[in-house]
Amino acid sequence: MLISNWGIKVSATLTTEHIAEELNQIGSWWLSAMDDANRFCGEVDAEGRANTNANVGVVYYSRILWFFATTALHYQNQSDKHSLYLQYRETAEHVFKFIIEHFDDPVDGGAFWEISAEHQVINGKKQTYAQCFCIYAFSAYFELTQEQLAIDKAFSYFDLLQSHARDFEYRGYIEALDQRWQPIDDFRLSEKDLNAPKSMNTHLHVLEAFAHLHKVAPSERTREALVDIIDVFVDRICYADPVSVHHFHLNLFFDKHWNCMSDAISFGHDIEASWLLWEALEILNSNELMNRYRLVVLGLARSSLDKGIGLLGQVCDEYRHSANYRDETSYWWVQAEAMVGFLNAFKLTGDAAYLHASQAIWQFINDYHIDKAHGEWFWTATKDQAPEDKNPTYKAGFWKGPYHNGRAMIEVGRLLSKVQAS
């Protein structure tokens, strides 16, 4: 039993075997959520009950595609996982077909934002965030299947973003355009977001998508776009903490000139950006860029470690400067990304504090997020759910797929194997 830096007894062992088992559990739950037509309905509640009337978002569906394609690829060369590989690959094929049939805009290109349960377009806006999740998913599906349509669609969406959403004057990407790629007044991803023309969150997923597109189909244009988005992310979105030279954070919302419009630190995004930035640099395979941005990558991880850890070892949600308040609420995606980010920082530095942090988070996930009765992970930790809340936020739906926790299990397993080998 390990005692973490925060005095927490860690009994949920962080091993490649336990991580692989949880990946299997996540995948099994999602397979069970498919209907008889091999489709995923728009929402499944915390107890596994399907809401067949719920609208369906393209971000949700593209995240499902990414998970099944990537996990199939993960299982491809594991002889004891051959049946799972075939099942996951077949599921990815069904999901890809559904996206092309129901979300792909045959007239103006790109992906619609939202459709009804009956597959009618509800909102056809072209959100940059959503186009990037499709590029990410199509790239993964192409890597698995080599299907030409997948990479053609990935490049089609990529080119549309370059033509319509990229801001060549002030740099970066505009948040959203209407269905015909014309200017729009409401840029927001969701009602809780500021109505800002540029955001950290969207640019983080532009980075993620372009990195994987360049990985599976490298070209001069993908390289240029990836190098540029890394530079924009570090130059415009990241900032050094004025108190500590070892800490970096991310501003969250901006006007078109990159003036900051936000007041908060999002610890989950800080640590997620740390490892995604490093992954993109590894894909570019440039020692010059790795050396240039290593300080930022580790600064984002260090600030999350020093400032973002809650009383039970979890990574807290956010800190608001104006209120001098840190919200310790735990969201499933934050813990998933933090496990990866801290393990990546441990691999880069050898600092055991990062390994201890990942181990403590794994304990927290097992204690408070994994639903032992109904499967999958709770949106918020059980300790954060009010007693009177009889219907905690859905297990599957518009904003929750198998992407964060499923990806974390794959990446944590990969990182643990590398650490053990070294």
C-alpha positions in Angstrom: 0.0 0.0 0.0 1.4 3.4 -1.0 1.0 6.6 1.0 0.8 9.6 -1.3 2.2 13.1 -0.7 -1.2 14.1 0.8 -1.3 11.3 3.3 -3.9 9.3 1.4 -3.8 5.5 1.6 -3.7 4.2 -1.9 -5.0 0.6 -2.2 -6.3 0.6 -5.8 -3.1 -0.6 -7.5 -2.1 1.4 -10.6 -0.9 -1.4 -12.8 -1.2 -2.1 -16.5 -3.4 -5.1 -15.7 -5.9 -3.1 -13.7 -5.9 -0.3 -16.3 -6.5 -2.9 -19.1 -9.4 -4.4 -17.1 -11.1 -1.0 -16.7 -10.7 -0.3 -20.4 -12.5 -3.5 -21.0 -15.2 -2.5 -18.5 -15.7 0.8 -20.2 -15.9 -0.7 -23.7 -18.4 -3.4 -22.5 -20.7 -0.8 -21.0 -20.8 1.1 -24.3 -21.3 -2.0 -26.3 -24.3 -2.8 -24.1 -25.7 0.7 -24.7 -26.1 0.0 -28.5 -29.6 -0.7 -29.7 -30.7 -3.5 -32.0 -29.9 -1.3 -35.1 -26.3 -0.9 -33.9 -26.9 2.7 -32.9 -26.4 4.8 -29.8 -29.3 6.8 -28.6 -28.8 10.4 -27.6 -28.8 9.8 -23.8 -28.4 7.1 -21.2 -29.0 8.0 -17.6 -26.9 7.2 -14.6 -28.7 3.9 -14.1 -28.4 2.8 -17.7 -31.9 3.7 -18.9 -32.0 5.0 -22.5 -33.8 8.2 -23.4 -34.7 7.4 -26.9 -36.2 10.8 -27.5 -33.0 12.7 -26.8 -31.4 14.8 -29.5 -28.0 13.5 -30.7 -24.8 15.7 -31.0 -22.0 15.2 -33.4 -19.4 15.6 -30.7 -20.9 12.7 -28.8 -21.0 10.5 -31.9 -17.5 11.4 -33.1 -16.1 10.7 -29.6 -17.7 7.2 -29.7 -16.2 6.6 -33.2 -12.8 7.7 -31.9 -13.0 5.3 -28.9 -14.0 2.2 -30.8 -11.6 2.8 -33.7 -8.7 3.5 -31.3 -9.4 0.7 -28.9 -9.8 -1.7 -31.9 -6.4 -0.6 -33.0 -5.1 -1.1 -29.5 -6.4 -4.7 -29.4 -5.4 -5.5 -33.0 -2.1 -7.3 -32.2 -3.1 -8.8 -28.9 -3.9 -12.4 -29.6 -6.1 -12.8 -26.5 -8.2 -9.8 -27.5 -8.9 -10.9 -31.1 -12.7 -11.2 -30.6 -12.8 -7.8 -29.0 -10.8 -6.3 -31.8 -13.4 -7.7 -34.3 -16.3 -6.4 -32.2 -14.9 -3.0 -31.7 -13.9 -2.6 -35.4 -17.4 -3.6 -36.4 -18.9 -1.1 -34.0 -16.6 1.6 -35.4 -17.8 0.8 -38.9 -21.4 1.3 -37.8 -20.7 4.6 -36.1 -18.7 5.9 -39.0 -21.5 5.1 -41.4 -24.0 6.8 -39.1 -22.0 10.0 -38.9 -21.6 10.1 -42.7 -25.3 9.5 -43.3 -26.7 11.8 -40.6 -24.2 14.5 -39.6 -22.1 15.1 -42.8 -23.5 18.1 -44.6 -23.8 17.0 -48.3 -24.3 20.6 -49.5 -22.0 22.9 -47.6 -19.6 20.4 -46.1 -18.5 19.8 -42.6 -20.7 18.3 -39.8 -24.0 19.5 -38.5 -24.0 20.2 -34.7 -27.2 18.4 -33.6 -29.9 16.1 -35.0 -33.2 14.8 -33.5 -33.8 11.3 -32.4 -35.5 10.8 -35.8 -32.2 12.0 -37.5 -33.5 15.4 -38.6 -31.2 18.4 -38.5 -31.9 20.5 -35.4 -28.9 22.8 -35.6 -26.7 22.9 -38.6 -24.1 25.4 -37.3 -20.4 24.6 -38.0 -18.7 24.7 -34.6 -14.9 24.5 -35.0 -14.8 22.3 -31.9 -17.1 19.8 -33.5 -15.4 19.7 -36.9 -12.1 18.9 -35.0 -13.6 16.0 -33.1 -14.7 14.6 -36.5 -11.2 15.1 -37.9 -9.8 13.3 -34.8 -12.3 10.4 -35.2 -11.9 10.1 -38.9 -8.1 10.0 -38.5 -8.4 7.2 -36.0 -10.9 5.3 -38.2 -8.6 5.7 -41.2 -5.6 4.4 -39.1 -7.6 1.3 -38.3 -9.2 0.6 -41.6 -7.3 2.6 -44.3 -10.8 3.5 -45.7 -10.3 6.2 -48.2 -13.6 8.0 -47.4 -12.5 8.5 -43.8 -9.3 10.4 -44.7 -11.0 12.2 -47.6 -13.6 13.5 -45.1 -10.9 14.4 -42.5 -9.1 16.5 -45.1 -12.4 18.0 -46.4 -13.2 19.3 -42.9 -9.6 20.4 -42.4 -9.7 22.4 -45.6 -13.1 24.0 -44.7 -11.6 25.1 -41.3 -8.6 26.6 -43.1 -10.8 28.4 -45.6 -13.5 29.7 -43.2 -12.6 29.5 -39.6 -8.8 30.2 -39.5 -8.1 33.8 -38.6 -5.0 34.7 -40.7 -5.0 38.3 -39.5 -5.0 37.7 -35.7 -4.2 34.0 -35.7 -6.1 31.1 -34.3 -9.6 29.9 -35.2 -13.1 31.4 -34.9 -15.3 29.4 -32.6 -18.4 28.9 -34.9 -20.0 29.8 -38.2 -23.5 29.1 -39.4 -24.5 26.1 -41.5 -23.2 27.7 -44.7 -20.0 28.8 -43.0 -21.1 32.4 -42.7 -20.5 34.7 -39.6 -22.7 33.9 -36.6 -23.6 35.9 -33.5 -23.6 33.1 -30.9 -20.2 31.4 -30.7 -20.9 29.4 -27.5 -20.3 25.6 -27.2 -22.8 25.5 -24.4 -24.9 27.8 -22.2 -22.3 27.9 -19.5 -19.7 29.3 -21.8 -18.9 33.0 -22.5 -20.0 34.2 -25.9 -16.5 34.7 -27.1 -15.1 34.4 -30.7 -12.1 32.4 -29.5 -11.5 29.9 -26.6 -8.8 27.8 -25.1 -11.1 24.7 -25.3 -11.6 24.9 -29.0 -8.0 25.5 -29.7 -6.9 22.6 -27.5 -9.0 20.3 -29.7 -7.8 21.9 -32.9 -4.3 21.0 -31.7 -5.4 17.4 -30.8 -7.2 16.9 -34.2 -4.4 18.3 -36.4 -1.8 16.3 -34.5 -3.6 13.0 -35.3 -4.3 14.0 -38.9 -0.6 14.7 -39.4 0.3 11.4 -37.7 -1.8 9.3 -40.1 -1.5 11.3 -43.3 1.5 13.8 -43.0 1.8 16.5 -45.5 3.3 20.0 -45.7 -0.1 21.6 -45.1 -0.8 19.5 -42.0 2.6 20.2 -40.6 2.3 23.9 -41.2 -1.2 24.0 -39.5 0.0 21.9 -36.6 3.2 23.9 -35.9 1.1 27.1 -36.1 -1.6 25.9 -33.7 1.1 24.9 -31.2 2.7 28.3 -31.5 -0.7 30.0 -31.1 -1.6 27.9 -28.1 1.7 28.7 -26.3 1.9 32.3 -27.4 -1.7 33.4 -27.0 -3.4 31.0 -24.5 -0.7 29.9 -22.1 0.8 32.3 -19.6 3.5 32.1 -16.9 2.3 32.5 -13.4 3.5 35.9 -12.1 4.5 34.4 -8.7 6.3 31.2 -9.7 8.5 30.7 -12.8 7.7 27.0 -12.6 3.9 27.4 -13.1 2.0 28.0 -16.3 -1.8 28.3 -16.8 -4.3 28.7 -19.6 -6.6 31.7 -20.2 -10.0 30.4 -21.2 -11.9 33.0 -23.4 -10.8 35.7 -25.7 -12.0 38.4 -28.1 -10.8 38.2 -31.7 -7.6 40.2 -30.8 -6.7 37.7 -28.0 -7.6 40.0 -25.2 -8.5 37.7 -22.3 -12.2 37.7 -21.2 -12.0 35.1 -18.4 -11.3 35.0 -14.7 -10.7 31.3 -13.9 -8.0 28.6 -13.9 -9.3 25.3 -15.2 -7.0 22.7 -13.6 -8.4 19.9 -15.8 -7.6 21.8 -19.0 -4.1 22.8 -17.7 -3.1 19.2 -17.1 -4.8 17.9 -20.3 -3.1 20.5 -22.4 0.3 19.5 -20.9 0.2 16.0 -22.3 -1.6 16.9 -25.5 1.0 19.5 -26.3 3.8 17.0 -25.7 2.0 14.4 -27.8 1.8 16.9 -30.7 5.5 17.7 -30.4 6.3 14.0 -30.4 4.3 13.5 -33.6 6.2 16.4 -35.2 9.4 14.7 -34.1 11.2 18.0 -33.8 13.9 18.3 -31.1 14.0 22.0 -31.6 10.3 22.4 -30.8 10.4 20.0 -27.9 13.2 22.0 -26.4 11.4 25.2 -27.0 8.1 24.2 -25.4 9.2 21.7 -22.8 9.2 24.4 -20.1 5.5 25.2 -20.8 4.5 21.5 -20.9 6.1 20.9 -17.5 4.9 24.2 -16.1 1.3 23.3 -16.8 1.7 20.0 -15.1 3.6 21.5 -12.1 0.9 24.2 -11.5 -1.8 21.5 -11.6 0.2 19.4 -9.1 1.0 22.3 -6.7 -2.3 24.2 -6.8 -5.0 21.8 -8.1 -5.0 18.7 -5.8 -8.0 18.4 -3.5 -8.2 17.0 0.0 -8.8 13.5 -1.3 -6.2 13.5 -4.0 -8.5 14.5 -6.8 -7.8 17.3 -9.2 -10.2 20.2 -8.4 -12.4 21.8 -11.0 -11.2 25.4 -11.1 -9.9 28.5 -9.2 -11.6 31.9 -9.6 -9.3 34.8 -9.1 -12.0 37.4 -8.4 -13.6 35.3 -5.6 -10.3 33.8 -4.4 -12.2 30.5 -4.4 -11.1 26.9 -5.4 -13.9 24.6 -6.4 -13.0 21.0 -5.3 -15.9 19.4 -7.3 -14.6 16.4 -9.2 -15.6 15.7 -12.8 -14.9 12.4 -14.5 -13.0 13.9 -17.4 -10.7 15.9 -15.2 -9.5 12.9 -13.3 -9.0 10.9 -16.5 -6.9 13.6 -18.1 -4.9 14.2 -14.9 -3.8 10.6 -14.7 -2.4 10.8 -18.2 -0.9 14.3 -17.7 0.9 13.5 -14.4 2.2 10.2 -15.7 3.5 11.9 -18.8 5.3 14.5 -16.6 6.7 11.6 -14.5 8.1 10.0 -17.7 9.7 13.3 -18.7 11.2 14.3 -15.3 11.4 11.2 -13.1 9.8 13.3 -10.3 8.0 10.7 -8.1 5.5 13.3 -7.0 3.8 13.0 -10.4 3.6 9.2 -10.1 2.1 9.6 -6.6 -0.5 12.0 -7.9 -1.6 9.6 -10.6 -1.8 6.8 -8.1 -3.9 8.9 -5.7 -6.2 9.9 -8.6 -6.7 6.3 -9.6 -7.7 5.6 -6.0 -10.1 8.5 -6.1 -11.6 7.3 -9.4 -12.2 3.8 -7.9 -13.7 5.2 -4.7 -15.9 7.9 -6.2 -16.3 7.7 -10.0 -16.6 4.1 -11.2 -20.1 2.9 -10.8 -19.8 -0.6 -9.4 -23.5 -1.3 -9.7 -24.4 0.0 -13.2 -21.0 0.4 -14.9 -19.2 3.3 -16.5 -18.1 6.5 -14.6 -20.3 9.0 -12.8 -20.2 12.5 -14.3 -19.4 14.0 -10.9 -17.9 12.1 -8.0 -20.4 10.5 -5.6 -19.1 12.7 -2.8 -20.2 15.7 -4.9 -23.7 14.5 -5.6 -26.3 16.1 -3.4 -28.4 13.6 -1.4 -31.6 14.8 -2.9 -30.3 14.4 -6.5 -32.0 11.2 -7.5 -31.0 11.4 -11.2 -27.2 12.3 -11.4 -26.1 13.6 -14.8 -26.2 11.1 -17.6 -23.6 8.4 -18.2 -23.8 8.9 -22.0 -25.1 11.9 -23.8 -24.4 15.2 -25.6 -21.2 15.9 -23.7 -20.2 12.5 -22.4 -18.8 9.6 -24.4 -16.1 7.0 -23.8 -13.4 9.4 -25.0 -11.9 10.9 -21.8 -11.9 7.8 -19.6 -11.4 5.3 -22.4 -8.5 7.3 -23.8 -7.0 7.7 -20.3 -6.9 3.9 -19.9 -5.1 3.4 -23.2 -2.6 6.2 -22.5 -2.0 5.3 -18.9 -1.4 1.7 -19.9 1.0 2.8 -22.6 2.9 5.2 -20.2 3.1 2.6 -17.5 4.6 0.1 -19.9 7.2 2.7 -21.0 8.0 3.6 -17.4 8.4 -0.1 -16.4 10.6 -0.8 -19.4 12.9 2.1 -18.5 
